[in-house]
Amino acid sequence: FDNEFSTGEMEGILSSEDTLRSFYSLWTKKEAFLKAIGTGLHVPLNKVHEMANKISWENKEWFLTQLSLDENYCAHVCADAVESGVKIYEVTPSTLSLN
């Protein structure tokens, strides 16, 4: 992943207490941003630099929010507003209406 992350990002991942979680956190932040701008992985990940849950890109600020889905999963959403308005609901068979 040396081609996908900067030297500082790689050092941060490798020096963290939980390297796997650190990797997935950064990966999902970058991936969420690329989805938000509509390019997908056509923009190299090493061109995207996250700082304090924010990415500056082409004179615009993008904000990252972590989604707490489960302690074993890592996910982020990215929006061009501080408050993304994302709400998470647990859906179970008993909460579904089959009407």
Backbone bond lengths (Angstrom), bond angles and torsions (degrees), N, CA, C in turn:
res aa  C-N    CA-C-N  psi(-1)  N-CA   C-N-CA  omega(-1)  CA-C   N-CA-C  phi
1 F - - - 1.453 - - 1.524 112.26 -
2 D 1.326 116.60 10.12 1.464 119.67 178.35 1.520 112.04 -58.77
3 N 1.335 117.81 -30.09 1.464 121.02 -179.55 1.523 112.36 -80.82
4 E 1.322 117.73 -13.54 1.459 121.39 -176.55 1.527 113.19 -99.04
5 F 1.332 117.13 -23.14 1.457 121.70 -176.55 1.521 110.08 -124.68
6 S 1.319 115.66 150.78 1.463 120.07 175.95 1.528 109.19 -71.65
7 T 1.312 116.26 167.15 1.464 120.90 178.02 1.523 110.57 -58.66
8 G 1.324 117.39 -43.14 1.460 121.33 178.99 1.520 112.44 -64.03
9 E 1.324 116.16 -39.47 1.461 119.75 178.12 1.525 110.95 -65.64
10 M 1.323 116.50 -42.89 1.469 120.25 178.73 1.529 110.60 -63.85
11 E 1.326 116.57 -41.09 1.469 120.03 178.04 1.525 110.47 -62.67
12 G 1.335 116.43 -40.48 1.462 120.66 178.30 1.515 111.84 -62.97
13 I 1.316 116.71 -42.02 1.464 120.97 178.86 1.520 110.28 -64.82
14 L 1.326 115.95 -49.79 1.468 120.51 -175.06 1.520 113.50 -69.91
15 S 1.317 117.61 -23.94 1.462 119.83 -179.46 1.530 112.89 -94.70
16 S 1.320 117.21 -3.85 1.459 119.71 -178.89 1.529 110.76 -75.03
17 E 1.314 114.91 159.24 1.464 120.90 179.88 1.526 110.96 -66.14
18 D 1.331 116.96 -35.00 1.457 122.37 179.60 1.529 107.32 -123.81
19 T 1.333 116.26 89.50 1.465 120.72 -174.25 1.525 112.60 -61.84
20 L 1.321 117.71 -38.37 1.458 120.36 -178.47 1.530 110.84 -65.57
21 R 1.329 117.33 -45.32 1.471 120.40 178.64 1.525 110.20 -65.37
22 S 1.307 117.27 -40.21 1.460 121.24 178.62 1.531 110.68 -61.39
23 F 1.332 116.44 -43.33 1.460 121.10 177.58 1.526 110.69 -60.11
24 Y 1.339 116.59 -52.03 1.463 120.16 -177.43 1.524 112.12 -64.63
25 S 1.311 117.50 -34.45 1.453 120.22 177.82 1.523 110.51 -61.86
26 L 1.318 116.54 -49.24 1.464 119.85 -179.52 1.527 110.94 -67.31
27 W 1.324 117.17 -41.68 1.465 121.09 -179.89 1.529 110.54 -60.21
28 T 1.333 117.23 -46.71 1.465 119.62 -177.10 1.524 112.03 -70.20
29 K 1.328 117.50 -28.29 1.466 120.33 174.49 1.522 109.97 -65.17
30 K 1.315 116.24 -48.19 1.460 120.22 -179.17 1.521 110.98 -65.68
31 E 1.318 116.49 -42.12 1.455 120.85 179.59 1.534 111.17 -63.58
32 A 1.329 117.48 -42.50 1.462 121.13 178.53 1.527 110.40 -61.93
33 F 1.317 116.99 -40.35 1.464 120.67 178.60 1.529 110.94 -62.90
34 L 1.331 116.85 -47.22 1.460 119.83 -178.25 1.525 111.75 -64.33
35 K 1.317 116.42 -32.79 1.465 119.59 174.67 1.533 109.95 -69.09
36 A 1.320 117.26 -38.96 1.471 121.34 -179.29 1.526 111.76 -63.20
37 I 1.331 117.22 -37.85 1.471 119.43 -179.86 1.520 111.77 -87.78
38 G 1.334 116.34 -3.74 1.461 120.70 172.72 1.512 116.36 83.58
39 T 1.324 117.80 15.71 1.464 119.04 -178.08 1.522 113.40 -101.08
40 G 1.317 116.99 -19.75 1.461 118.45 -172.96 1.516 108.62 61.77
41 L 1.304 116.67 -151.94 1.468 120.44 -176.62 1.532 113.44 -83.11
42 H 1.341 117.08 19.85 1.466 119.78 175.55 1.527 111.41 -73.90
43 V 1.315 116.94 -20.61 1.469 121.33 172.29 1.521 106.22 -95.34
44 P 1.326 118.44 127.07 1.470 120.02 -179.85 1.533 111.62 -60.76
45 L 1.324 115.79 136.44 1.467 120.78 -178.80 1.524 112.26 -58.85
46 N 1.326 117.87 -29.83 1.461 119.53 -178.42 1.530 112.72 -72.50
47 K 1.330 117.31 -6.19 1.479 121.43 175.73 1.528 111.64 -90.41
48 V 1.333 116.20 -9.47 1.465 122.11 -177.30 1.520 108.38 -104.31
49 H 1.331 116.43 122.23 1.463 120.68 -178.16 1.520 110.06 -121.77
50 E 1.319 115.44 118.18 1.460 123.09 -179.73 1.519 109.73 -95.20
51 M 1.321 115.99 137.22 1.457 121.34 176.87 1.515 108.59 -141.51
52 A 1.315 115.96 115.07 1.471 122.13 177.85 1.530 111.92 54.69
53 N 1.345 115.36 48.34 1.461 122.42 178.09 1.524 113.61 61.21
54 K 1.329 115.35 33.42 1.458 120.88 178.76 1.527 108.47 -143.67
55 I 1.320 115.95 144.25 1.455 121.81 176.29 1.521 107.57 -128.73
56 S 1.318 116.20 130.27 1.460 121.40 174.44 1.522 107.46 -99.30
57 W 1.335 115.48 128.25 1.468 119.28 -176.23 1.525 108.70 -147.24
58 E 1.313 116.20 122.35 1.459 122.58 178.09 1.536 111.79 48.03
59 N 1.317 115.43 52.75 1.464 123.98 177.04 1.529 114.16 62.29
60 K 1.332 116.18 28.71 1.458 120.68 178.81 1.525 108.30 -136.29
61 E 1.325 115.42 145.86 1.464 121.47 178.87 1.532 109.90 -97.42
62 W 1.332 116.11 136.35 1.453 123.16 176.73 1.519 107.84 -123.61
63 F 1.320 116.46 139.61 1.458 121.69 -173.42 1.527 110.64 -117.58
64 L 1.325 115.10 137.73 1.459 122.08 -177.07 1.518 110.88 -107.69
65 T 1.317 114.97 138.58 1.458 121.50 177.05 1.520 108.17 -128.23
66 Q 1.320 115.50 129.31 1.458 119.80 177.45 1.525 109.36 -78.62
67 L 1.314 115.77 137.76 1.459 121.26 175.33 1.519 108.15 -98.62
68 S 1.306 116.62 124.38 1.464 120.95 179.34 1.529 108.29 -94.47
69 L 1.314 115.66 84.63 1.453 121.20 -178.32 1.525 111.57 -88.31
70 D 1.321 115.33 -42.91 1.460 122.45 -177.26 1.524 106.05 -166.54
71 E 1.316 117.56 149.22 1.469 119.80 -177.52 1.528 112.65 -63.80
72 N 1.315 117.63 -18.37 1.468 121.23 -179.30 1.525 113.34 -94.77
73 Y 1.334 117.45 3.39 1.454 120.97 -177.91 1.520 110.49 -125.65
74 C 1.313 115.02 153.69 1.457 121.24 178.54 1.525 107.57 -129.08
75 A 1.312 116.98 127.23 1.463 121.27 179.29 1.520 109.41 -150.39
76 H 1.308 115.65 149.06 1.461 122.28 177.48 1.516 109.69 -137.75
77 V 1.318 115.52 154.53 1.458 122.18 169.21 1.520 107.03 -120.93
78 C 1.309 115.01 154.61 1.455 120.68 -178.76 1.522 108.56 -130.36
79 A 1.325 115.76 137.57 1.465 121.30 179.33 1.523 109.02 -145.78
80 D 1.311 115.34 161.88 1.465 119.71 179.29 1.521 112.15 -89.50
81 A 1.328 116.48 18.79 1.463 122.74 175.45 1.526 108.03 -133.41
82 V 1.319 116.68 149.01 1.463 120.84 -179.12 1.516 110.58 -58.63
83 E 1.314 117.36 -45.39 1.462 122.15 178.48 1.520 108.42 -97.11
84 S 1.320 116.08 111.92 1.464 119.10 -177.43 1.517 112.65 -81.41
85 G 1.333 118.17 -17.58 1.452 120.58 179.84 1.512 113.88 76.16
86 V 1.318 116.96 14.34 1.457 120.90 -179.77 1.520 109.43 -77.64
87 K 1.310 114.96 130.55 1.460 120.85 175.32 1.516 107.96 -124.42
88 I 1.306 115.90 140.24 1.453 121.38 -179.59 1.520 108.87 -111.81
89 Y 1.308 115.49 130.19 1.450 121.83 177.86 1.519 109.08 -125.02
90 E 1.305 115.49 140.59 1.457 119.65 173.64 1.522 107.77 -85.14
91 V 1.310 115.62 128.88 1.456 121.26 179.96 1.520 107.86 -114.07
92 T 1.308 114.94 124.29 1.461 120.73 177.42 1.529 107.51 -123.16
93 P 1.311 117.48 163.86 1.469 119.30 178.51 1.521 112.75 -54.14
94 S 1.329 117.76 -35.04 1.458 120.13 -178.87 1.536 113.06 -71.80
95 T 1.339 118.17 -20.19 1.465 120.27 179.90 1.521 112.19 -92.86
96 L 1.325 117.29 -7.85 1.458 120.73 179.80 1.516 110.69 -85.04
97 S 1.288 115.63 140.05 1.467 120.96 175.11 1.521 107.69 -102.44
98 L 1.279 117.24 126.87 1.467 121.24 -178.86 1.520 112.40 -96.14
99 N 1.324 117.68 21.61 1.475 120.66 -179.12 1.499 111.03 -74.85
